[in-house]
């Protein structure tokens, strides 16, 4: 089950990280945090805003699909 929670309630600021592939120059970044059995994902521009929370298995499947090139970039 996926849910939305306030990111500041989920993890301390230092727990959130960006991908090493993210340059951060355009401001179109997401940050993730390891929440034990779940993963939180938030907009890097709104650190106190909402975060999506996914089971680790769902997040892992998503990351595996991205790495395998199963998603096309938007034109």
N, C-alpha and C positions, 0 to 999 in steps of 0.2 A: 504494500500500500504506500502510495506517495502522499506527502502532505506538505503543507506550508506552515512555517513557524518564523517568528522573529529571529534573525540571525544572532543578535546579541544574547538571546536566551539559550542558544545552542552550544556555543563554544567561545572561549576567550579570543580576543583579536589575534594573538600570536598563533592560534591553531589554523587560521585561514591562509591558504596559499594559492598562487596562480600557477598555471602551467609554465614549465621552463621554455616553451615555445612562444609564450605571450610576450610581445614587446611592450605592451601597455601604452604605446604611443597614441593609439586611436581612441582609447577609452572604452573599447568594446570587449571587455574582459569579464570572465567569471572567476570566482574563487571557490575553492572547495575546502572542506574540513572533515577530518576523520572523526566520526562520532561513535566509535566502538562498533555497533552492529549496523550503523547507517552512515550515509555520506550526506553532508549538507552542501548545497550549491547556492551561491548568491551573486548578485551583480556587484562588481568591484567599485562602482560609483556610488552605491547606496549601502554602505557597510552596516548601518543600523536598520536597514529595511528587511523585507521578507527573504527567507531562504527556502528553497525546495529541499525536501528530505527524502532520500531514496534508500531502500535496502541495499546493502553492499553488493548483493548478487545482481541486482538490476543495474547499478552503476558500473560494475565490472563488465557486464554484457554490453552496455553502451560504449564504454571505452574500447573494448575489444573490437566492436563493429567499426568505430571511427578509425582505429589503427589499421583495420583490414580494408579501408577505403570504401565501405558500404554506403557512405553518404556523399552526395555530390555537393560541391560548393555552390552557393547562389551566384547567379550571373549578375 
